[in-house]
Amino acid sequence: MILSHPNKKLIDHLENTFKIANEIYNNIFLKKRIYNLTKEEIREIIKIIIFYHDLGKSTNYFQDYLKEEPKNQKKLKSNPLYHHSLISSIFAYFATKKYLDQYKSSIDDDIKNLISYISFIVIKKHHSYLQNLRDIISINYEQDKKILQKQFISIRENIEKYKDEFKKIPFLFDILKNVEEVIEKEKNFIKYFRASLLSEYKINDVIEKNNFREEEYLGFYIISLLFYSILTYSDRLEVSIKGNMDILDIFYFKSEFPDYYIIEKYINKITKDDNSISGDKINLNINSLRKKLFTYIKENIDNVDFNDNLFLMNLPTGLGKTLLNFYFSINLKKKIKENYNYDPKIIYCLPFISIIDQVDHILRNIFNLNKIQSYLYLSNHYLSSKEYSLNLLDVNNYDKNEFIEEEKIREYILVSELLSENWNSHIVLTTFVRFFESFSDNQISSIMRFHNLVSSIIILDEIQNIPHKYYKFLDKIFKALAYYFNTYFILSTATAPIFLDNYKSILDNLDVTKEFKLLNRVNISVKINSENKNIKDLADYIQEIINRESVKKLLVVLNTIGSAKELYRNLINKLENKNVKLYFLSSHVVPKERLKRIKEIKNYKDNELLIVISTQIIEAGVDLDFDYSIRDLAPLDSIIQVAGRTNRNYTKNTSTLDVFLLKNDINKFYCYYIYDQIILENTKNILLKNQSIPESNFSYIFEQYKNKLKQAINNKTSNEILNNIVYLNFENVSYNKLIEKNYKEYPIFVELDSEAKKIWEKYSTILNSKKYHNYLQIKQELIKIKNDLFSYVINVSKTYSEKNLPPKVNNFLYISYEDLDKYYDLETGFIPENNDLLIF
């Protein structure tokens, strides 16, 4: 009997893995053939990849390895004779080539060759990560030939011995002679697998020779990610379920979406008695606009052209975009299932974790559940629990002292993580980072999600937060996914970036858009041409404002944590004897306290003055309303976002947003430490020409801004990424992080209060107690407290904190309650030794 894992037959593993892969692939919609391959033909290639991915395990060497004790297995791992990926990938190359030569004579030979290489690379790297194409295909002939020959002889002997089982593997017996010839003859071996020979043909030549459309340039990259995603996910899921194929019943698309009218019911409920879509009592004009928007989408949803995959929800802030996005996407989901017979998931992406809780709260209210079933809704980001609710595997019923029950716990943990991390749900709430990594990272943990992006509905809220240099790249990727797999994108923003000009507006022909131009909630007052101010000057100005204006809620947004803290300290001194409530917001305040402050600010009812000093953390998606705001110079879209927090609910006639150009003690402007100089100069020039900008003029001014940016934007980064994509340089693509952090961060646990003390004690006990028998039990216990634990964790940059770091304890830098005064200020958060120039 040939095994793939202890106590599991290889053929059973291969067959079960393909059953899982096939279920996944069934719910993928192929809108256009990929290089003339139909959906069924692509399924056959997936079948070859799955059935060949572990074929190398049929050597006697690997079978001996499985019989060894764990301590001896570690020694054998270093011997390439016991490896299986390379020989498996060589077999898969020839099987794919055989299939394409036999059934697809219409496909260009170079395309056949390249698709066969893709089968090779996804198998060769299915236990590690994707490198550049040439690096993956490169084989050291002198070093590998003898090893491969020995492995081949062993595989052939075992295949002959268990011929009936291996008959299930497509083309296997047909290609045995081919593989042997390639391995034994140096010339053919080099021809097929030495990277230097890849230069015999250029991928670009293939593209030009076949006269591909622009969307098709990325086809080889996309199909590589799809094959790799389906293989790695199916393989790991099959191993984790221990042969329990009932798991197939828990795929989200096996469960009907419970109620396609649930958003409509919720909106009707909260708008009753003249409440707004967000549930606030507000001025009737805003309330009327929100209702008109909802009514328009409701009445026109049936007229949506399904050939339009790229949509834009471009609305001023405060008009209920979140609910409108969900309402439109759920109705779109219903129409897609009725018309195309597949069930798309809805993936709602946000730029910052700080606003995910707000949307999560809305969704939980909509579904009216304390604990939503995971197949229906998942929130997935680095702070979220990886636990997935499974009726099939209920860990709470297991006796942890029994070995057999310990195996069930292991099964539960692995399955739970896979389903959660890979978005097995009708609705997924996640971050831009997770979404972008799914197609621009080369790590298994990221690419494994890729198959869940295709044929889905993807909402990117606050899309303006993406750096301009990636616009062209994203535009090409989105269009390619739409072209091939009918993926829908809904890009939502108050300030549409330049690459959205060709996207279909959901609100086309809506008369209410004329009413947006009548909105006069806020006026931007440009003060950057006056004498440049420092933080002390700004503190004096704020004191003047609150003395002369009828201001009740004032917001100040600055570009760096250091400048925000300096202003906070100045205002505390100046306003010491005044009736003022002062709040500070930045990422250096622990998440639990930050969310508490946002909630208090939102619900603030007192008569005393409220002042909030914040970094950009407050700009996008946070539903707060102020009647006066101040912003240090930033790109125009960031300024308009702050305007969206000013008189948001139209409770005053018109409010003011002052824009200053602030400098530090060495006469350098804070904004230039943070933002691109070209974008800032563009913003400055527009603001200086328009000293006072009413809200009714925002759209016109922003169009001017975008037109200038189109001329100034440098597409160098996007062009480099796209070039690497075309040439399948996966590792080079991964070097570009769409959400960039060019600095090292330290995770710091802050023992802020008695609750934090309890959580830390529990965390330490789990790590150090002998009560838990293995790392899986420890992992399961940590999952249970993860949310609570990370609600007291801040991430601080090395440049900010390297001179004042707390000690490292149990994998975190740890600020004990007794040491709070040394490292953490209860109002402004982490205490640095030097000044910070980082955002948030």
N, C-alpha and C positions, 0 to 999 in steps of 0.2 A: 504494500500500500504506500503510495506516494503522498506525503503530507505537505501542507503549506504552513501550518502552525501546529503546535502540540495538539494531538487528538483531533485534527481536522484534515480531511482528505483534500489534496490540492484541487482536484476537479470540482469538488463541492464548493470550495472557496471561489473558484473562477465562475462557476454557474450562478451562485448566489450573488456575487458582485455584479454580474451582468443583469440579473433580475432587478437589482436596485438601480443600476445605471439606466436600464430601459424604462423603468417607471419615471425616473427624472426626465429622461429625454422625451417621453410621451407628452409631457406638459410644456414642451418647448415648441414654439410656432416658427417655422421657417418661411419667411415672407418671400425671399428671393433665393434662388439656387446659389450655392457658394462654389464658384468656379465650375459651374455646370453640374454640381453634385446635388441630387434631390435629397429630401429629408430621409428617405429610406436608405439611400446609398451612404449617407453620413452615418446612419445607424449601424450599417454593416462595418464601417471603419471603427466606430466605437466598440463594436463587438470584438473585432480583431484586437484592439488595444487592450480591452479587459481580459480576454482569454489568453493573451500572451504576456501580460505584465508580470506574472510570477512564474512563467514557464521555466526560468532558470533555477527554480527551487527543486526541479525534478532531478538534479544531479545527486549522485551518491554523497558528494561532499556536503551539500546542504542538508541532506537527510541525516547524515552523521552529526552535523551541527545541532540539529533539533534534539538529538538524543543525549547531548552532553549536559552536565550540570551548569547552572548559570555562571559560576566562576570560571569554568573552562571555555564557555561560549565567548567570553570577552577576549580571550587569547586568539580564538579562531577568527574573530571578526577582522583582524588585521591581515589575514591571509586572503588574497583576492580569489582563490579557488572556491571559497565559501560564499562569495558574492553572487548575486543573481540578476541584477538590473541590466548590466551590459549585454550579456548573452540573450536575455529576454528581449531587449530592444532590437538586437540584430535580427532575431527571428521575426519580430513584428514588422520591421522595415520590409522584409521580403514578402511577408503575408499581405501587407497593404499594397505593395507594388503588384503582386500577383492578382489581387482583386481588381485593381484599377486597370491593369493591362487586359484582363479577361472580360471586364464588363463595361469599361468606359473608354472605348476607342476614340471617342470624340474629344477627349481631353488631351491637351498639349503634353508631350512627354516630360517637359521640364516641370510642369505643374504636378504631374503624377509623382515625379521624383521628389519634389518639395513636400507634398502631402505625406509621402512615405517617410521622409525625414522627420516630419512632425510626429508621426507615430513613434519613431525611434526616440526622439528627445523627451516626450512626455513619459515614456516608460523608463528611460535611463535615469531620469531625475525625479521619479515619483516618491523617493524617500528623502529628498534633500530640497533643492531649490533650483529654479531655472537660471541658467547662465546664458551668455550670448551663444547664438547658434553655432558659430565656429568652435567655440570652446567645448560645447556639448558633444559635437560630432567628432572632435579630435580624439584619436586613439593612438596610443604609443604602440606602434606595430611590433617592435622588438620585444617589448615588455609583455604585451597582451596576447600575442599570437599563440604561444604555447599553452597559456592558461585557457584561452577560448577553445583550443583544440581538445584539451582534456575534458572541459565542461561539455563540449558538443558530443564527444564519444559517450560520456556518461548519460547524457540526456537521451541520445539515440537508443542506447541499451534499455533504458527504463521505459521509453515509449513503446519499444517492441514488446517488452514484458507486459505492459498494461495497455495493449493496443486498443481494446474495446472502450476504455475510458477516454483515451486521447482522441478517439474518432470525433468527439464532440467539438474539438478545436478546429476552426475553419482553416483549410489549406495546409495544415501542419505536415501531412505526409508528402504533399506536393513540393514543399519547399526544403525538405531535409537535405536533398542533394545540392540545391543552390547554396545553402548556408555553408555546407561542408566545403564546397568549391571556393567560396569567397575566403573562408578562414585559411584554407590550405594553400591557396595560390596568392602570393604576395601582390601581384599586379592588380587583381580584382579587389583584394582587400583594401589596398590604397585607393583604388578608383572610387569605392563606395564610401569609405569612412575616414580618410585623412582630410583634415580641415583645409590643408593647403590646396587641395584639389577642388574645394568648393568654389574657388575663384574661376573655375572653368565656365561657370555661368553665373550671371548676376540676377538677383531677384528683380532688380529694376528692369532688366532686359525682358524678363518674363511679363512684367506689367505692361511695358510698352508694346511688346510683340502681340499681346492679346487685346490691346486697345481697351483696357479696363476703365470703368467709370471711376470717378474720384472716390466714392464710398468703398469701392472694391480694393483700393490700395491696402487697406488695413485688414483684408479678409484672412490672410495667412496668420496674422497675429491673433485675431479674434478666434479663429478655429483652433489655434494652439491652446489658448486659454480655456476654451470650452472643453476640449479633450482632456486637458490636464485637470481641470476642475472636477469633471464627472468621474474621472479615474480615481483621483486621490480621495474624494468624498465617499464614493461608493466602496472603495477598498477599506477605508477606516470604519465606515459604518458597519460593513459586513463583519469585520473582525470584532467590533465591540458588541454586536448583538448575539454572538456565540451561536449562530445557526438558527436563531429565533426569527424566521422570516415573516412572522405576524407583524413585524415592525413596518412592513410596507403599508399597512393600513393607517399609519399615523402621518403620512405625508399630508401636508396642509390641504392639497387639492383633492384629497379623498374625502374631506369634510366640507359640506356646503357652507358657504358664507351665510351666517344666520339671518341677516336682515339688510337688504340693500337700501331700505328706506330709513335706516336708523339715524343718519345725519339729519335728514329732513325732519324727522320727529323731534330730534333734539333742538334744532333751530326753531321750530315752531313753539316748542315748550319755553325756551328762554326768551323769545321775542314777544311772548304774550304780555299783554298790558303795557305795551310800549317799552319793554326792555330791549336792550341792544343785543346783537348777535353774541357779544362777549358777556352779556348778562349785567351790564352796568346801566344805571339810570343816567341818561345823558341828554344833551340837546337834541331836539326832534329832527334837526337837519341831518345830523350824522346817522341817527337811527333810521331815518327815511332812506338814506343812501344805502345803508347796509341791507335793508329789506329789498330795495330795488335790485341790488346786485344778486342776491339769492334768487329772487323771482325770475330774473333774466336767465340765469344759468339753468334753473329748473325748467323754464319754458323752451329753452333752445338746446337742451342736452341731446334730444333726438336728432338734431340737425348736424351733429358733429360728423365731420368727414373723417372716416377711419384711415384714409390715406395720409392724413396729417398726423404725424407722430410727435411733432415738436411744438409744444404749446407754451404760451406765456401768460402768467397771471400778474399783470403790472398794475398795481393799485397804490394809492397813497397809504401811508401807515394809518392804523387805527380803524380800518374798514372791514376787519374780520377775514383776512386772507387765509388763515389757518383752516377755519371751518369751510370756507369756500373751496379750498384746495381738496379737502377730504370729500366734500360733497361731489365735486366734479369727478374726482378719481374713482370713487366707489360706483358712481353711475357709469363711468367709462368701463370699469371692471365688469359690470353687469352686461353691457353691450358687447364687449369683446367675447365674453363667454357664450352669449347667444349667437353671435355671428361667426366666430372663429373656432368655437368648441375647445377652448383651453381656458385655464383659470389663472389669470395674471395676479401676482402679488402686488401690493402697494408698498413701496419703499419710500418713507418720508425722511429726508436728510436735512440736518441743521448744522450750522457751522460750529456751535459751541455747546458744550455740555450744560453750561449755565442756563440755557433756555430749553433744554430737553425736558426737564421736570415740568415746566409749564405746559408743554404740548402733551406730555404723558398724563398730566392731571386732566386735561380736556378729554383725552381718549377714554380714560377710565370713567369719567362722568358720562360720556356718550353711551358706553356699553353697560353702565350701571352695575359694575362688578368690582368687588374688592380685590379679587384675584382672578384676573382674566385668564382664560384657557390659552395656553401657549400657541396652539395651532391657529388661533384667531388673531392674537396680537403679541408682539415681542418688542421690548425696548432693549437695544443692544449697543453698548459702548463700553469703554474700559472700566467704568464704575459699576456697570450693571451686573446682576447675578447671572451666572451661566446655567442656572437651573431651569430645566424645561419640564413642565407638568406632563407626566406620562401616566395614564391609567395602566398601561401595560407593565410598567416597572415602578412600583411604589416603594421607595427606599425606606420609608418609615415603618414598614411591616417586617423588615428584615432583622434577624437576630445576628448582631455583629460578631458574636463569639463563635459562630459556626463557620467553618471554612467555606462550605457551599454557599452560605448566605453572603460571605465576604466577596465571593465571585459575582454574586448578583449585584452587590453594591458597586463593584468595579464596572459591571455592565451598565448600571444605571448612570454612573458618573460620566462614562465615556459617551454614551448615547445622548445624554442630556446636554453635554457640552457641544457635541457635533450639531445637534438640531438647533440649539440656541445660537451658537456662533455662526452658523451657516443659514440662518434666517428661514427656518421652516415654519412660516406663518403667513396668513393672508395679509396682515398689516405689520410692517416692520418700521420702528422708529430708531434711527441711527444717526451717526455723525458724518460730516463730509469726509473726515479722515478714513473711516471704515469703508465708505462707499468708493472713494478714489483708490484706496489701496487694492480693492478687488480687481482692478484692471491696470494698475500701474506699479504694483509691487511684484517681486519675483519669489516671494515666500509662499510656501504651501498654505499656511494658515490664512493668508489673504486671498490667494487665487482660488482656493477651494470654494469660495462664495460666488465665483463668477457666473456659474450656471444659473444662479438665482437672480442675476441682473437681467439676463436675456429674457425677452418676452414678458417683461414686467412693466409696471407703471411706476416711474421714479419721479418723486417730487423733490426738487432742490429749492429749499426756502432760504431767503436771504442770499441769493446767488452772487450778489455784488461783493461778498467777502472773499471771493477767489482772486488771487493776484492776476493782473492783466496779462502777464507774460505766458499764462497757460490757456488763454481764451481760445486761440486757434486750435490747439491740441484737443481741448475738450469738445469744441464744436465738431471736429472731425470724428472723434470717438462716438459722440452721441448720434451723429448722422449715420455712421456705419452700423451701430447697434439697431437703430430704427430701420435701416434699409434691409438688413439681413434677417433680423429676428422680431420685427414688429414691436420693438421696445418703445414705450411712450415716455416722453419727458415733459414734466410740467415745471417750468422754471418761474419761481415766484419772487417778486421783489418790488420795492417802491422806486428803485432806481435801476432800470434795466441796463446791464452792461452792453458794450458795443457788439458783442458777438450774437446778441439775441435779435438783431434787426430782422432776420428772415423767419423768425418763429411766429406761429399763428396765435394771435391774441384770442384768448377765451372770451373776451368782452368786445369782440368786433361788432360794429354797428349798434352798440349800446348807447342810447341817447344820454344815459346817466353820466357818461364820461364828460359831457359838457358841464355837468354840475360840479365835477371835480375842480374845474377852472374857477368856479365861484367860491370855492373854499378859501377862507381867509383866517385860518386858525393861528398862523404864525408868520412872522416877518423876520427874515435874516438881516441883521444889522452888521454891516462890514466895518470892522475897526482896525484892519491890518495896515491901513495907510497912516494911522496916527503913530505917535512915538511908541516904539516897541516896549512892551511891558515885561517885567519879571514877575515872579510869584508874589512878592510883597506888594507890588503895584496892583496886581489882580485882587489881592485880599482887601486893599483899600477901596478898589472899585466896587467890590461886592458889598462892602459896608455902605457905600453911597447908595447903591441900588436899593437895598432893603430899607434904607431910611426914607427914600423919596418915592418908591413905587409901592403899590398895594400888592406886594408879592407874598404869597402864602407857601408856595413850594418852588424852590430854586434848585436847578440841576447844573453842575459844572463837570464837564468831561475833559480830561487832560490826557496827554499822549504817553506819559510814563508813570510808573508806580512812584518813582522818586518825587516827581513834581506834584503828584496828587497828595502824597504824604506831607510834603512841605506846605502846601496850601491848607491842608487840614489843621496842621499845627498853628499856622498863622491865624486862622479863623477862630480857633479855640481861645487864643489869647485876646483877640479883638472883641469877640462876642461873649466874653466870660460873664458879664453882668446882664446880658440880654436874654429875653425869653425865646431861645432858639433850640431846636432839636437838630443835631448834626449827625449825619451818617457818612460812613466811608465804605466804598466798594472796590475791591480788586481781587485778583487771584491769590493774593497773599493772606487773605482772610479765609479761614477754613470753610469748606462748602456748606456745612450745616448752618454756620453763623451767617454766611452770605445769603443763603436762601431765606433765612429768618428775617434778615434786614429787608430784603426785597418785598417779602410779604407784609412787613410792618409799614414800609413806604407806600405800598399799594393801598393799604387799608387805613392810611393815616387820616384822622378826623379832627385832631385837636386844633385849637385856634392859634397856637404858637407857630412861629415860622419854622418850616422844614427846609434844610439845606442838605443836598446829597453831593458829595465829592466822589467822582468815579473815574476809572479808566474806561477804555473802549468796551469793557465787558458788558456795559449797559446798552450798547448801540442797537444790537440786532435782536428782535423778537421779544424783548422784555416788555411786558404790558404795563408800563408806568406812565403817569401823566403829571406834567409840571406846568406851572404858569409863567416861568421865566427860565431861560437856559443860557449857558455860556460854553463855548467850545474853542479849544486851542486849534489852530489851523490844521486841517487834515484834507484828504481828497474830498471832492464835492459830494460823492455818494455817502461818505461817512457823516458829513455835515448835515445832509438831508435826513439821515437816519436819526440824528439827535433832534432835528426839527420835528420828527415824528413822535418824539416823547414830550413835545411841548404843546400844551393845549390840545392834546390828542383827542379828547372827547368833546371838544368845542364848548367848554363850559364858560369860557370868556369870549369877548368879541375878537380880540387879536392879542397874541402874546409875542414876545421877542426872543430871538436867539442871537446873542452877540458872538461874533467870531473875532478872536484876537490872534496875534502872532507872538507867542511867548518865548522868552529867552532865559537861559540859565545864568549862573554867576560868572561864567567865562564868555558871555555874550554869544553863545551858540543857540540856535533855535531847536527846541525839543522835537518839532515835527520832522526835521531832516535826519534825526537819528532813526526814525521809524519808517518813513514812507519814501517811495521813489521820487527823486527830485523832479523828473519830467512831469509826473502827475501833479505834484505840488505847485510847480510853476504854472501849469495849465489852470489849476484851480484858482491860484492867486490872481492871474490875469483876468479871469472871468469875474471874480469878486470885485476887483478894483474898478472894473467898468460898470458895476452895478452895486452901488453903495448900499442900497436897500432893496431886498428881494422879497416880495410877497409870495405866499404859498401858491397863489393862482399863476405865478410865473415860474414855478419850479421846473415844470416839464420843459418849457421853452429854454430855460437856462441850461438844463441838463442835456438837452439835445446839442446845444452849442459845445458843451463840455465833451460830449461823446465824439462829435465831429472833429474836434481838435485832437482828441486822443487817437482817433483812427490814423491820423497823420503821424503821430509821435510814437505810437506803440511799437516796440521792438519785438518782432516775432522770432528772434533768434532761438530762445529756449524752446518754444513750441516746435519750431522746425527741426531742432536737434532731436527732440523726443520722437517726432513723427518719422524722421529718418531712421532712428533706431528701431522703431516699431516695424517699419517696412522690411528691415533687414533682420528682424527677429533677434535683436540684441536685448534680451529681457533684463539682463543685469544693468545695462546702461539706462534703460527706461526707469528702473527702480531707484536710481540715484537721485531722480528728481522728485522731491516730496512736495505735493501740491499745497499742503499746509506745512510751511517750513518752520523749523526750529534749528537755527544755526548755532545752537549752544547746548551745553549739557545741563540737565536738570537733576536736582536731588528731590526724591520724595521724602517728605518730613511728616511724621505723625505728631500732632499737637494734642497733648492731654489737657484739653481746655477746661473740662468740668468733670463732675463725678461720673457722668454717663460715659465720657471718653475713658476714664480710668477703668471702669468695668469692662469696656470693650477691649482695651489693651490687655488687661489681665486675662480675658477669655482667649484672645489671640495668642498670647504667650503660652498659656496652658495647652492649647491645641498643638502648638509647635513642639513643645518640650515634654508633654506628658507621655508616659508609657502606656496610657489607656488605649491609645490608637495603635493598631497593629502594623499598618503600612501607610505609605504616602497617599494611597487612594482614600483611605478613611480621613486622613488629615485634610486632604483636598476637599472632600465632601463637607467637613465641618467648617472649613474656611469659606466655602461658597455661601454658607448660611449667614455668616457675619460680614461678608464683603461690603455690602452697601453701608452698613453702620461704620465699619472700619474706615472706609475711604471718605466718609463724610467729615472726618477729622484730618485728612491728609491734604497738604498743599505741595505743589511742585515749584521749587525755587531754582533759578538759574545759577550756574556755578559762578559766573562773573559777579553776581549780586551777593553771593553768600559765602564765598570760599574762606573769608576771614572770620566767620562767626557761625560755624557749623556745630550743631549738637552732636552728641555721640551716636554711633551706629549700634542699634539693638534689634535683633530679630528681623534683619533685612530692611529696616527703615532707619533713617535718622530720627531720633526720638527726643522730643521735648517733654520732659516730665512736668507734672503739675507744680512741683517744687521749683523748677527752673524756668517757669514761664516768664518771669520778669527779665531774665537774661536774654531770651530768644524771641519772645512773642509779646507784642502789644495788643491788649484786648480790643482796641479800636481799629488800629491800622494793620494788624497782622504781624508777619515775620519782621524781625529787627535785623537789618543788614549792618555790615561794618562800613560799606561804601555806598555811593549813590547808584541807583538803578536807572538804566535807560531802556528797559524792556517794557513792551505793552502788556496790558491786562493786569 
